[in-house]
């Protein structure tokens, strides 16, 4: 499942770039702080799992994803193909209300990644958070192409969650 999630997340990143959503919003998102640790590249032919044993942030990560899912349920009920220009007043209110929730979620994911002590987990967490922040910036003028930003953030976060589950957390 982690492999499927990372592949879907990377595909969404490519689509967000191809459909011009990511490049349009990139300048609006502050650069993240540098990584807490940089690992060596190693031999790509001998690449392995980025999480091979339990990590102290895994339980919090899973709880955060569950909370984010519950807190964004009304937003997820809105058809992502509807652009902001066609939202009903209720849909606009839902999108306005979800923006700070998504920002808090992005900040929490990044903090957990930085606390993990695992450079790859941290990179995935920061990348997910950045795409979530870009999505929040896109909400006022949302179009269907902006949904790739949300998908990237979501599937990258799920990658870590599934990796945690694979090692028994």
Residue pairs with C-beta under 8 A, 6 or more apart in sequence:
1 158
1 162
1 165
1 166
2 159
2 162
2 163
2 166
5 155
5 156
5 158
5 159
5 161
5 162
6 124
6 155
6 156
6 159
8 151
8 155
9 128
9 151
9 152
9 154
9 155
9 156
9 158
9 159
10 152
12 148
12 149
12 151
12 152
12 155
13 22
13 131
13 148
13 152
15 145
15 148
15 151
16 22
16 131
16 134
16 145
16 146
16 148
16 149
16 152
17 23
19 145
19 148
20 145
21 134
21 138
21 143
21 145
21 146
21 148
21 149
22 131
22 134
22 148
22 149
25 134
25 137
25 138
25 149
26 134
28 134
28 137
29 130
29 133
29 134
29 137
32 110
32 126
32 129
32 130
33 114
35 119
35 122
35 123
35 126
36 114
36 119
36 122
37 117
37 119
37 122
38 119
39 119
39 120
49 163
49 166
50 118
50 120
50 121
50 124
50 163
51 118
51 120
51 121
51 160
51 163
51 164
51 166
51 167
52 167
53 167
54 167
54 168
54 169
55 116
55 117
55 118
55 121
55 164
55 167
55 169
56 115
56 116
56 117
57 112
57 113
57 115
57 116
57 121
58 164
58 167
58 169
59 169
60 112
61 109
61 112
61 157
61 160
61 161
61 164
62 161
62 164
62 165
62 169
64 105
64 108
64 109
64 112
65 157
65 158
65 161
68 101
68 102
68 105
69 76
71 98
71 101
71 105
72 98
72 101
72 102
74 94
74 97
74 98
75 94
75 95
75 97
75 98
78 87
78 91
78 94
78 95
80 144
80 147
80 150
81 144
82 91
83 142
83 143
83 144
84 92
84 95
84 139
84 140
84 141
84 142
84 143
87 95
95 139
95 142
96 139
98 139
99 136
99 139
102 132
102 135
102 136
103 132
103 133
103 136
105 132
106 128
106 129
106 130
106 132
106 133
106 136
106 153
107 129
109 125
109 128
109 129
109 132
109 157
110 125
110 126
110 129
112 125
113 121
113 122
113 123
113 124
113 125
113 126
113 129
113 160
114 122
114 125
114 126
116 122
116 125
121 160
121 163
124 156
124 159
124 160
125 156
125 157
125 160
127 152
127 156
128 152
128 153
128 154
128 156
128 157
128 160
129 153
131 149
131 150
131 152
131 153
131 156
132 149
132 150
132 153
134 149
135 146
135 149
135 150
135 153
138 146
138 149
139 146
